[in-house]
């Protein structure tokens, strides 16, 4: 995809995320109003009071979940702002985790992060870097249905190393990455028994 097309895609996604945030704000306010009303009346004489309380709590939980997804979409969209930029590895890993939650839930795989190196940066294409990390993470999830995938980072000699620790692995990790895309990033992906490693060495 050419840079102009990528930038257009970013603007479309950012605008959609903005609209989604507006919808969530209205829904959140309505849910908050419902909870305020319920807190000021005698619930003993109110039909279905318990159901109304649960509805208000559910609205609050789901709007928070939606706000997190919309925020991640907006951050994803702005990765297209520049073809090359300084990339914070920990921030990129956390974004990949957020955008992959649905895939993990479908596989009943627990994904988490630990020992992320603070303020570790590399220079490169932000969107392609995120997609590469996400492809590796999704492949690890597919290899560990009903298992666990834990991501950590460490400094490499000329870049960054992202480690995926797998528990209850049932298959090999097969990431949907072309040799060309890895070469363009200066990246290398490898796997041992219960550890997959993505080396970003731009």
Backbone as CSV, one residue per row, in Angstrom:
resi,resn,N_x,N_y,N_z,CA_x,CA_y,CA_z,C_x,C_y,C_z
1,UNK,0.849,-1.188,0.000,0.000,0.000,0.000,0.890,1.245,0.000
2,UNK,0.580,2.198,-0.885,1.375,3.407,-0.996,1.098,4.346,0.180
3,UNK,2.025,5.293,0.408,1.927,6.172,1.559,0.646,7.001,1.531
4,UNK,0.250,7.493,0.362,-0.984,8.294,0.288,-2.197,7.465,0.678
5,UNK,-2.235,6.203,0.229,-3.353,5.328,0.569,-3.349,5.000,2.054
6,UNK,-2.161,4.783,2.607,-2.030,4.489,4.028,-2.482,5.677,4.867
7,UNK,-2.089,6.884,4.446,-2.488,8.090,5.166,-3.999,8.276,5.123
8,UNK,-4.611,7.990,3.967,-6.067,8.094,3.846,-6.747,7.095,4.770
9,UNK,-6.232,5.871,4.800,-6.779,4.853,5.698,-6.698,5.324,7.150
10,UNK,-5.570,5.925,7.498,-5.411,6.435,8.857,-6.445,7.490,9.193
11,UNK,-6.705,8.406,8.249,-7.701,9.457,8.502,-9.101,8.862,8.659
12,UNK,-9.422,7.867,7.845,-10.742,7.232,7.926,-10.923,6.556,9.285
13,UNK,-9.916,5.816,9.707,-9.998,5.121,10.995,-10.067,6.115,12.143
14,UNK,-9.283,7.204,12.073,-9.294,8.218,13.132,-10.667,8.879,13.231
15,UNK,-11.280,9.186,12.092,-12.610,9.801,12.102,-13.652,8.841,12.662
16,UNK,-13.538,7.563,12.313,-14.463,6.563,12.839,-14.314,6.421,14.349
17,UNK,-13.067,6.416,14.816,-12.819,6.324,16.260,-13.401,7.530,16.984
18,UNK,-13.297,8.717,16.360,-13.847,9.935,16.961,-15.371,9.826,17.081
19,UNK,-16.040,9.349,16.021,-17.490,9.174,16.066,-17.887,8.151,17.125
20,UNK,-17.116,7.070,17.205,-17.396,6.039,18.197,-17.275,6.607,19.610
21,UNK,-16.287,7.450,19.834,-16.127,8.077,21.146,-17.327,8.945,21.501
22,UNK,-17.881,9.661,20.510,-19.059,10.484,20.757,-20.257,9.629,21.164
23,UNK,-20.449,8.513,20.463,-21.550,7.602,20.799,-21.365,7.047,22.210
24,UNK,-20.144,6.664,22.533,-19.870,6.105,23.855,-20.087,7.136,24.955
25,UNK,-19.746,8.394,24.666,-19.927,9.448,25.664,-21.412,9.636,25.992
26,UNK,-22.258,9.635,24.969,-23.701,9.774,25.192,-24.232,8.574,25.973
27,UNK,-23.795,7.380,25.587,-24.239,6.158,26.268,-23.782,6.145,27.715
28,UNK,-22.529,6.559,27.945,-21.985,6.603,29.310,-22.763,7.590,30.172
29,UNK,-23.101,8.754,29.608,-23.861,9.753,30.362,-25.250,9.228,30.711
30,UNK,-25.883,8.524,29.762,-27.215,7.962,30.014,-27.147,6.910,31.117
31,UNK,-26.113,6.077,31.069,-25.939,5.072,32.115,-25.678,5.701,33.467
32,UNK,-24.877,6.767,33.486,-24.597,7.471,34.735,-25.844,8.113,35.309
33,UNK,-26.677,8.667,34.422,-27.938,9.269,34.872,-28.842,8.213,35.487
34,UNK,-28.912,7.046,34.863,-29.722,5.952,35.395,-29.251,5.564,36.791
35,UNK,-27.932,5.436,36.965,-27.401,5.063,38.277,-27.651,6.153,39.318
36,UNK,-27.574,7.429,38.909,-27.861,8.532,39.833,-29.310,8.496,40.299
37,UNK,-30.214,8.250,39.356,-31.641,8.197,39.701,-31.909,7.041,40.667
38,UNK,-31.299,5.882,40.366,-31.520,4.712,41.218,-30.966,4.910,42.626
39,UNK,-29.897,5.720,42.730,-29.289,5.941,44.044,-30.107,6.877,44.920
40,UNK,-31.083,7.580,44.336,-31.837,8.594,45.072,-33.283,8.201,45.342
41,UNK,-33.654,6.987,44.962,-35.037,6.558,45.191,-35.038,5.282,46.016
42,UNK,-36.218,4.976,46.563,-36.385,3.766,47.355,-36.579,2.581,46.415
43,UNK,-35.570,1.737,46.328,-35.608,0.627,45.374,-36.558,-0.488,45.801
44,UNK,-36.951,-0.481,47.076,-37.811,-1.557,47.558,-39.165,-1.542,46.859
45,UNK,-39.618,-0.351,46.468,-40.927,-0.235,45.827,-40.842,-0.104,44.305
46,UNK,-39.650,-0.279,43.770,-39.460,-0.129,42.322,-39.433,-1.502,41.653
47,UNK,-40.360,-1.747,40.716,-40.359,-3.042,40.016,-39.037,-3.256,39.252
48,UNK,-38.509,-4.452,39.322,-37.295,-4.829,38.583,-36.095,-3.957,38.957
49,UNK,-36.033,-3.535,40.182,-34.945,-2.657,40.614,-33.583,-3.323,40.434
50,UNK,-33.516,-4.622,40.744,-32.233,-5.321,40.622,-31.764,-5.371,39.170
51,UNK,-32.734,-5.565,38.257,-32.375,-5.598,36.831,-31.904,-4.232,36.352
52,UNK,-32.568,-3.179,36.806,-32.170,-1.829,36.413,-30.773,-1.495,36.932
53,UNK,-30.474,-1.944,38.139,-29.142,-1.715,38.700,-28.081,-2.429,37.881
54,UNK,-28.364,-3.687,37.507,-27.407,-4.445,36.706,-27.224,-3.826,35.325
55,UNK,-28.322,-3.289,34.768,-28.227,-2.627,33.464,-27.293,-1.416,33.546
56,UNK,-27.449,-0.606,34.590,-26.589,0.561,34.756,-25.130,0.170,34.905
57,UNK,-24.878,-0.877,35.675,-23.495,-1.349,35.859,-22.925,-1.906,34.564
58,UNK,-23.763,-2.611,33.797,-23.309,-3.170,32.520,-22.984,-2.071,31.521
59,UNK,-23.810,-1.025,31.483,-23.539,0.107,30.590,-22.190,0.727,30.930
60,UNK,-21.912,0.874,32.214,-20.645,1.472,32.645,-19.463,0.605,32.214
61,UNK,-19.561,-0.712,32.428,-18.467,-1.614,32.051,-18.224,-1.612,30.551
62,UNK,-19.311,-1.703,29.782,-19.155,-1.825,28.338,-18.709,-0.524,27.687
63,UNK,-19.125,0.611,28.222,-18.651,1.883,27.651,-17.163,2.077,27.951
64,UNK,-16.711,1.614,29.118,-15.274,1.680,29.405,-14.500,0.788,28.440
65,UNK,-15.044,-0.392,28.185,-14.407,-1.301,27.225,-14.374,-0.672,25.831
66,UNK,-15.488,-0.065,25.426,-15.548,0.572,24.117,-14.597,1.755,24.013
67,UNK,-14.468,2.522,25.100,-13.560,3.670,25.097,-12.116,3.209,24.925
68,UNK,-11.761,2.098,25.551,-10.410,1.557,25.409,-10.150,1.141,23.956
69,UNK,-11.155,0.498,23.348,-11.002,0.078,21.950,-10.909,1.276,21.016
70,UNK,-11.731,2.293,21.256,-11.697,3.496,20.419,-10.367,4.220,20.547
71,UNK,-9.822,4.269,21.765,-8.519,4.901,21.976,-7.426,4.157,21.219
72,UNK,-7.495,2.819,21.260,-6.507,2.019,20.537,-6.634,2.229,19.033
73,UNK,-7.863,2.311,18.536,-8.075,2.563,17.107,-7.504,3.907,16.693
74,UNK,-7.687,4.905,17.539,-7.168,6.234,17.225,-5.635,6.229,17.187
75,UNK,-5.027,5.538,18.139,-3.565,5.432,18.143,-3.085,4.655,16.915
76,UNK,-3.818,3.613,16.566,-3.497,2.848,15.363,-3.542,3.751,14.128
77,UNK,-4.588,4.567,14.037,-4.758,5.445,12.878,-3.598,6.423,12.743
78,UNK,-3.118,6.943,13.854,-2.077,7.967,13.792,-0.687,7.390,13.537
79,UNK,-0.574,6.067,13.486,0.692,5.474,13.077,0.992,5.769,11.611
80,UNK,-0.033,6.185,10.870,0.150,6.500,9.457,0.583,7.946,9.231
81,UNK,0.742,8.709,10.304,1.064,10.135,10.150,2.407,10.351,9.464
82,UNK,3.352,9.450,9.702,4.686,9.595,9.099,5.193,8.215,8.684
83,UNK,5.814,8.111,7.508,6.311,6.804,7.068,7.448,6.281,7.931
84,UNK,8.221,7.190,8.530,9.320,6.814,9.421,9.251,7.679,10.675
85,UNK,9.522,7.064,11.817,9.448,7.813,13.070,10.214,7.067,14.151
86,UNK,10.416,7.747,15.272,10.986,7.076,16.440,9.872,6.297,17.133
87,UNK,10.106,5.023,17.376,9.077,4.118,17.883,9.429,3.675,19.296
88,UNK,8.503,3.876,20.219,8.673,3.372,21.572,8.183,1.924,21.611
89,UNK,9.071,0.995,21.890,8.751,-0.424,21.784,7.670,-0.842,22.787
90,UNK,7.781,-0.400,24.032,6.794,-0.778,25.043,5.403,-0.289,24.660
91,UNK,5.320,0.949,24.175,4.032,1.495,23.748,3.456,0.688,22.595
92,UNK,4.301,0.284,21.659,3.845,-0.489,20.513,3.368,-1.880,20.931
93,UNK,4.073,-2.497,21.871,3.666,-3.816,22.366,2.309,-3.734,23.066
94,UNK,2.119,-2.715,23.883,0.849,-2.559,24.593,-0.304,-2.301,23.623
95,UNK,-0.038,-1.554,22.551,-1.067,-1.325,21.545,-1.413,-2.631,20.831
96,UNK,-0.410,-3.413,20.498,-0.655,-4.713,19.865,-1.481,-5.616,20.776
97,UNK,-1.193,-5.596,22.076,-1.964,-6.392,23.029,-3.430,-5.972,23.039
98,UNK,-3.668,-4.671,23.054,-5.048,-4.175,23.077,-5.803,-4.571,21.812
99,UNK,-5.152,-4.422,20.662,-5.812,-4.720,19.392,-5.982,-6.225,19.159
100,UNK,-5.318,-7.046,19.964,-5.379,-8.491,19.779,-6.238,-9.169,20.837
101,UNK,-6.838,-8.393,21.744,-7.627,-8.975,22.827,-8.770,-9.849,22.314
102,UNK,-9.444,-9.393,21.283,-10.578,-10.145,20.745,-10.123,-11.507,20.226
103,UNK,-9.024,-11.524,19.485,-8.490,-12.773,18.942,-8.114,-13.726,20.076
104,UNK,-7.506,-13.178,21.136,-7.124,-13.999,22.277,-8.349,-14.562,22.990
105,UNK,-9.387,-13.741,23.134,-10.602,-14.204,23.805,-11.258,-15.347,23.028
106,UNK,-11.236,-15.246,21.695,-11.817,-16.308,20.878,-11.063,-17.620,21.039
107,UNK,-9.763,-17.542,21.306,-8.947,-18.749,21.501,-8.837,-19.135,22.970
108,UNK,-9.481,-18.330,23.833,-9.414,-18.537,25.287,-7.952,-18.566,25.763
109,UNK,-7.182,-17.656,25.200,-5.771,-17.521,25.547,-5.573,-16.259,26.370
110,UNK,-4.849,-16.374,27.456,-4.546,-15.219,28.301,-3.277,-14.558,27.777
111,UNK,-3.353,-13.269,27.456,-2.176,-12.541,26.988,-1.838,-11.449,27.997
112,UNK,-0.549,-11.251,28.225,-0.109,-10.262,29.215,1.291,-9.789,28.867
113,UNK,1.707,-8.732,29.530,3.059,-8.202,29.316,3.781,-8.121,30.643
114,UNK,5.088,-8.269,30.589,5.910,-8.156,31.787,7.306,-7.720,31.375
115,UNK,7.981,-7.024,32.248,9.380,-6.624,32.014,9.555,-5.892,30.682
116,UNK,8.691,-4.902,30.431,8.853,-4.083,29.234,9.897,-3.002,29.521
117,UNK,10.915,-2.947,28.695,11.990,-1.980,28.902,11.438,-0.567,28.710
118,UNK,11.664,0.306,29.693,11.149,1.670,29.647,11.967,2.540,28.693
119,UNK,11.263,3.340,27.903,11.881,4.317,26.999,12.869,3.677,26.024
120,UNK,12.559,2.492,25.556,13.378,1.836,24.532,12.805,2.179,23.164
121,UNK,13.591,2.797,22.317,13.089,3.263,21.029,13.970,2.756,19.883
122,UNK,13.331,2.633,18.730,14.037,2.387,17.477,13.449,3.324,16.438
123,UNK,14.126,3.491,15.333,13.596,4.284,14.224,13.137,3.342,13.126
124,UNK,11.951,3.623,12.558,11.442,2.759,11.509,10.025,3.137,11.127
125,UNK,9.361,2.327,10.329,7.975,2.582,9.921,7.008,2.133,11.015
126,UNK,6.284,3.043,11.645,5.433,2.674,12.786,4.357,1.639,12.452
127,UNK,3.636,1.847,11.349,2.546,0.936,11.023,3.072,-0.471,10.745
128,UNK,4.113,-0.572,9.973,4.659,-1.886,9.639,5.213,-2.585,10.890
129,UNK,5.791,-1.811,11.789,6.304,-2.384,13.029,5.173,-2.963,13.872
130,UNK,4.078,-2.202,14.005,2.933,-2.699,14.765,2.352,-3.962,14.132
131,UNK,2.193,-3.955,12.817,1.620,-5.111,12.136,2.502,-6.346,12.305
132,UNK,3.804,-6.148,12.312,4.723,-7.275,12.497,4.607,-7.843,13.906
133,UNK,4.590,-6.961,14.909,4.420,-7.425,16.289,3.078,-8.137,16.449
134,UNK,2.027,-7.561,15.870,0.692,-8.146,15.987,0.614,-9.511,15.312
135,UNK,1.264,-9.643,14.153,1.261,-10.928,13.447,1.944,-12.008,14.283
136,UNK,3.046,-11.661,14.924,3.750,-12.610,15.793,2.888,-12.976,17.004
137,UNK,2.252,-11.977,17.594,1.414,-12.229,18.764,0.225,-13.120,18.399
138,UNK,-0.423,-12.833,17.270,-1.564,-13.654,16.849,-1.131,-15.092,16.576
139,UNK,0.049,-15.270,15.997,0.550,-16.615,15.729,0.806,-17.363,17.036
140,UNK,1.333,-16.668,18.027,1.553,-17.294,19.328,0.234,-17.674,19.995
141,UNK,-0.755,-16.818,19.861,-2.080,-17.128,20.408,-2.654,-18.375,19.738
142,UNK,-2.518,-18.448,18.422,-3.031,-19.609,17.690,-2.339,-20.901,18.120
143,UNK,-1.081,-20.777,18.533,-0.329,-21.964,18.962,-0.659,-22.363,20.395
144,UNK,-1.346,-21.482,21.131,-1.645,-21.734,22.550,-3.125,-21.554,22.874
145,UNK,-4.020,-22.251,22.191,-5.433,-22.140,22.583,-5.599,-22.657,24.014
146,UNK,-6.338,-21.913,24.808,-6.552,-22.253,26.223,-5.257,-22.161,27.038
147,UNK,-4.270,-21.455,26.506,-2.989,-21.326,27.206,-2.693,-19.894,27.579
148,UNK,-1.407,-19.568,27.660,-0.960,-18.232,28.052,0.177,-17.778,27.146
149,UNK,0.153,-16.490,26.805,1.254,-15.868,26.073,1.660,-14.616,26.838
150,UNK,2.920,-14.579,27.226,3.439,-13.435,27.982,4.534,-12.749,27.169
151,UNK,4.416,-11.428,27.018,5.362,-10.670,26.192,6.294,-9.856,27.087
152,UNK,7.565,-9.898,26.767,8.548,-9.063,27.439,9.493,-8.494,26.387
153,UNK,10.246,-7.491,26.760,11.200,-6.891,25.826,12.567,-6.791,26.490
154,UNK,13.584,-6.739,25.670,14.934,-6.513,26.173,15.729,-5.786,25.109
155,UNK,16.769,-5.147,25.529,17.601,-4.416,24.582,18.454,-5.390,23.778
156,UNK,18.548,-5.124,22.495,19.456,-5.867,21.629,20.620,-4.960,21.279
157,UNK,21.620,-5.509,20.650,22.833,-4.731,20.375,22.538,-3.515,19.499
158,UNK,21.706,-3.718,18.472,21.415,-2.608,17.564,19.910,-2.396,17.393
159,UNK,19.108,-2.847,18.339,17.678,-2.690,18.181,16.928,-3.143,19.420
160,UNK,15.877,-3.918,19.206,15.044,-4.375,20.313,14.659,-5.829,20.098
161,UNK,14.506,-6.524,21.203,14.116,-7.926,21.160,12.786,-8.075,21.890
162,UNK,11.805,-8.650,21.224,10.492,-8.890,21.823,10.329,-10.394,21.996
163,UNK,10.081,-10.816,23.244,9.993,-12.236,23.554,8.553,-12.629,23.864
164,UNK,8.129,-13.742,23.305,6.794,-14.282,23.535,6.949,-15.628,24.246
165,UNK,6.639,-15.665,25.530,6.730,-16.911,26.296,5.389,-17.632,26.222
166,UNK,5.419,-18.893,25.817,4.208,-19.664,25.575,4.033,-20.749,26.630
167,UNK,2.828,-20.820,27.188,2.485,-21.892,28.106,1.342,-22.702,27.509
168,UNK,1.442,-24.019,27.610,0.451,-24.950,27.050,0.424,-24.844,25.526
169,UNK,1.604,-24.749,24.934,1.681,-24.675,23.471,1.236,-25.996,22.860
170,UNK,0.397,-25.915,21.813,-0.119,-27.107,21.160,0.352,-27.245,19.713
171,UNK,1.001,-26.209,19.193,1.436,-26.251,17.791,2.617,-25.316,17.613
172,UNK,3.269,-25.416,16.458,4.351,-24.493,16.135,3.784,-23.093,15.901
173,UNK,4.609,-22.109,16.141,4.217,-20.722,15.897,4.517,-20.393,14.441
174,UNK,3.462,-20.142,13.680,3.620,-19.833,12.257,3.070,-18.430,12.018
175,UNK,3.963,-17.453,11.982,3.552,-16.063,11.799,3.343,-15.764,10.318
176,UNK,2.280,-15.033,10.033,1.954,-14.662,8.663,2.778,-13.436,8.260
177,UNK,4.067,-13.683,8.053,5.002,-12.608,7.713,5.788,-13.008,6.481
178,UNK,5.841,-12.112,5.518,6.611,-12.404,4.313,8.085,-12.096,4.555
179,UNK,8.989,-12.818,3.911,10.428,-12.509,4.049,10.741,-11.075,3.649
180,UNK,9.976,-10.558,2.678,10.221,-9.190,2.215,9.916,-8.171,3.321
181,UNK,8.787,-8.370,4.017,8.433,-7.421,5.071,9.416,-7.488,6.233
182,UNK,9.885,-8.694,6.559,10.885,-8.832,7.615,12.196,-8.169,7.209
183,UNK,12.579,-8.370,5.961,13.833,-7.779,5.467,13.743,-6.256,5.479
184,UNK,12.590,-5.722,5.091,12.422,-4.270,5.054,12.565,-3.658,6.446
185,UNK,12.107,-4.402,7.469,12.219,-3.923,8.841,13.574,-4.240,9.466
186,UNK,14.353,-5.069,8.798,15.566,-5.564,9.414,15.242,-6.482,10.571
187,UNK,14.136,-7.243,10.436,13.632,-8.052,11.534,13.912,-9.533,11.309
188,UNK,13.908,-10.261,12.415,14.097,-11.712,12.358,13.182,-12.356,13.389
189,UNK,12.459,-13.404,12.982,11.540,-14.089,13.889,11.954,-15.540,14.014
190,UNK,12.077,-16.013,15.246,12.512,-17.387,15.484,11.713,-17.997,16.626
191,UNK,11.781,-19.337,16.727,11.034,-20.034,17.764,11.821,-21.228,18.286
192,UNK,11.833,-21.364,19.608,12.308,-22.593,20.238,11.091,-23.255,20.882
193,UNK,11.297,-24.150,21.820,10.173,-24.926,22.357,9.000,-24.066,22.822
194,UNK,9.213,-23.229,23.813,8.127,-22.423,24.365,8.459,-20.937,24.366
195,UNK,9.300,-20.561,23.425,9.696,-19.151,23.328,9.807,-18.755,21.861
196,UNK,9.122,-17.669,21.502,9.258,-17.078,20.171,9.898,-15.704,20.348
197,UNK,10.780,-15.338,19.442,11.535,-14.089,19.575,11.455,-13.290,18.279
198,UNK,11.060,-12.030,18.398,11.081,-11.104,17.276,12.204,-10.099,17.525
199,UNK,13.190,-10.108,16.651,14.296,-9.162,16.772,14.082,-8.047,15.754
200,UNK,13.968,-6.835,16.257,13.829,-5.646,15.409,15.182,-4.944,15.384
201,UNK,15.802,-4.942,14.224,17.162,-4.432,14.122,17.278,-3.540,12.886
202,UNK,16.565,-2.396,12.922,16.518,-1.529,11.734,17.866,-0.880,11.452
